[in-house]
Amino acid sequence: VKFNNCAGNKGVRYETNSLDFKVRADGTMYAAHQVQMPSKQLILMVTAWDPQTLGRWEAIVRLLVAEKSQHNGHKPKGRKTVPGELAQQQSDTLLPWRQHHSANGLRRQKRDWVIPPINVPENSRGPFPQQLVRIRSDKDKEIHIRYSITGVGADQPPMEVFSIDPVSGRMYVTRPMDREERASYHLRAHAVDMNGNKVENPIDLYIYVIDMNDNRPEFINQVYNGSVDEGSKPGTYVMTVTANDADDSTTANGMVRYRIVTQTPQSPSQNMFTINSETGDIVTVAAGLDREKVQQYLVIVQATDMEGNLNYGLSNTATAIITVTDVNDNPPEFTTSTVSINTSAHCTSRRIQSLLRNGVAWQQKVVRDGTPRTTCTRVLAHSHFGSSRPRGPREKMQHFAAAVDYEMNRAFMLTVMVSNQAPLASGIQMSFQSTAGVTISVTDVNEAPYFPTNHKLIRLEEGVPTGTVLTTFSAVDPDRFMQQAVRYSKLSDPANWLNINATNGQITTAAVLDRESDYIKNNVYEATFLAADNGIPPASGTGTLQIYLIDINDNAPELLPKEAQICEKPNLNVINITAADADIDPNVGPFVFELPSVPSAVRKNWTITRLNGDYAQLSLRIMYLEAGVYDVPIIVTDSGNPPLYNTCVIKVKVCPCDENGDCTTIGAVAAAGLGTGAIIAILICIIILLTMVLLFVVWMKRREKERHTKQLLIDPEDDVRDNILKYDEEGGGEEDQDYDLSQLQQPETMDHVLNKTPGVRRVDERPIGAEPQYPIRPVIPHPGDIGDFINEGLRAADNDPTAPPYDSLLVFDYEGSGSTAGSVSSLNSSSSGDQNYDYLNDWGPRFKKLADMYGGGEED
């Protein structure tokens, strides 16, 4: 390789990006060891660099592997070689697939080659398409082969960056590459026959984009603020500035170095600070920092890539504002009996207070400290001054009673006394108080820049692309006779959407402005900018920019609710749907609601009705839909220009409902996924249970009513009838109303009587005779038929001579306590003896004997 740096190439060194090849000092490239070449060409990167100037230069070298027969330089006889044909064959043809043959001509197992990476420099000027390499299979002599490539950059986004000739296998790059966009590509090469059958296994191709120095270093901030105490020793840390380079950081293209360009002011030395070239740390390098002399330094810092080479590297600058903070290092001592103070021609009274209180430029140590450690007392009054309230135990503040006009009053004379209240810094002793005459001279000073239109308002549509110029937000420097430059920077940008040109104040977008962002209040985005001049000391002013964002239709509508419930039959209830859109009018409603045509079951089962611009109703179209959960897609479209639509899926629970259109409990269970059989079984069980409860309640009420309304034929105390009682089932006495109606029926056989269930202890002997026909009792009697059933059974029993009670032994069990009935001892004969027993004749044949014994016949 040949290289010339216009300086005789003294000390220039060469490097390669391959371990297999090296370059001598004279430019000769040689193999470092025995190398097995994997293909017919090899691309290397050779770098020439100067250790003294740190300059680096790169070049691409393509090694061509020639056949052994061509090394002697002789051409085969009888064949003409077209100029460039041999070079083309040697330079760009790779055999990623090869065959190994045995001595007898039989083919051995195929082994694929490992293709070395292909290096492509970025920002190539073409022409395009530019050939990179040619791939081929050694089977192309036997059959026709078609080549193709797949992967990112070929058939995947970004599309068609690389292409290949399917017949010749030549691979091309179609446009310039950008390493910062994508540093490498991984493709796969395929070889198939004319029928699409695979001939060779796919081969991996790795393409690396070689970095070029096409990006400048960028500082994170344009203005850095730091501070350092006055009197700090050399080596004291101040601040750190940082710049980033988008180029490859492993090469000189992305290696950033820092240096200080200028320092303003250059007092007491022009090199008060130094910066670490690699880290960006700024430290003090000289002593003599004195806040009373210089309160602030402006340091211009430069960042350069190519390891700081100013001849070939790209650079950028930023401003570091270093404030010298005050310490109490000045005793209260006047150096002269007469002191002069300069103040602004248009200085306000508050500014004059600060000047007097801090003792600007009085040329004595104590007054130059900027903290309230001193006491100044006016001895000789002046008509232009007034006194303010004390700020300390012995302090009286003097100030101008009116604004100072340079043309009217250029000087004022005062006599002051000064003393120090706070202790001085270490090593400084407190001195006695002093007096001095003060001459205040009015001079023109640096005033802060200001924005003529503060709270500037601009209007634009949201969604403008990044880099769009919005406006120029420039400031005016009131110092017309001073040659000063104003630099701009951001002070407040909540969403980090804006950039401002540091020189002219031009504002561009750094991101897409979104009106629906949380940083927007009432469609207005607000940012604050700083304008600073380079005066001594520098002054700055702020301005607010308000951006009113006009809405565009960039948000698709949404539907609420996401879940709903409906009856399985139509016309019982509907689902109310609401549409919402993050945009504003006119990019919102009225909305269009519709059901998709696919799948077809949606429009077959459902229908949607629009109520107004924001609301619609979803209901069933068919007469019945099985209970369950259905996903119903609904397309909602807004009224923007162009309109946006969204397909929202609503989960609808279909369940059986009652007559009021409310989903029943069983219906809700069915909607959750139970089968039809299980639902029917649950419904039948619920109906039977409710019927039994209802029958029991009605029967209880009817019995209670009959017990209170039916009048007994005789007084209960005189009633001596043999009533039918179930003594073993009374429980807690007559309070237990659990009657067994089966006891009112005539038993059919004696076995039925003897085989009664335990608890029925009455065993009567039934006489043999004709039996009347008792009414047939239904399995489940209707509550309204119980009274008729009892009356019919009573009439049949009255006319049945064989009906109980029989004249037999009756066994009575203990009934238990708690009965409200009185004692049987109360059933005695009337003491008067005139009891009328004629009603016994109405009680039937069973009481005929009693009627004969006690009735009022003639035999009495």
Secondary structure, 3 states (H helix, E strand, C coil): CCCCCCCCCCCCEEEECCCCEEECCCCCEEECCCCCCCCCEEEEEEEEECCCCCCEEEEEEEEECCCHHHCCCCCCCCCCCCCCHHHHHHHHEEEEEECCECCCCCECCCEECCCCCEEEECCCCCCCCEEEEEEEEHHHHCCCEEEEEEEECCCECCCCCEEECCCCCEEEECCCCCCCCCCEEEEEEEEEECCCCEEEEEEEEEEEEECCCCCCCEECCCEEEEEEECCCCCCCEEEECCEECCCCCCCHHHCCEEEEEEEECCCCCCCCEEECCCCCEEEECCCCCCCCCCCEEEEEEEEECHHHCCCCCCEEEEEEEEEEECCCCCCCCCCCCEEEEEEECCCCHHHHHHHHHHCCCCCCCHHHCCCCCEEEEECCCCCCEEEECCCCCCCCEEEECCCCCCCCCCEEEEEEEEEECCCCCCCCCCCCCEEEEEEEEEECCCCCCECCCCCEEEEEECCCCCCCEEEECCCECCCCCCCCCEEEEEEECCCCCEEECCCCCEEEECCCCCCCCCCCECCEEEEEEEEEECCCCCCEEEEEEEEEEECCCCCCCEEECCEEEEECCCCCCCEEEEEECCCCCCCCCCCEEECCCCCHHHHHHEEEEECCCCEEEEEECCCCCCCEEEEEEEEEECCCCCCCEEEEEEEEEEECECCCCCECHHHHHHHCCCCHHHHHHHHHHHHHHHHHHHHHHHHHHHHHHHHHHCCCCCCHHHCCCCCCCCHHHCCCHHHCCCCCHHHHCCCCCHHHHHCCCCCCCCCCCCCCCCCCCCCCCCCCCCHHHHHHHHHHHHHHHHCCCCCCCCCCCCCCCCCCCCCCCCCHHHCCCCCCCCCCCHHHHHCCHHHHHHHHHHCCCCCC
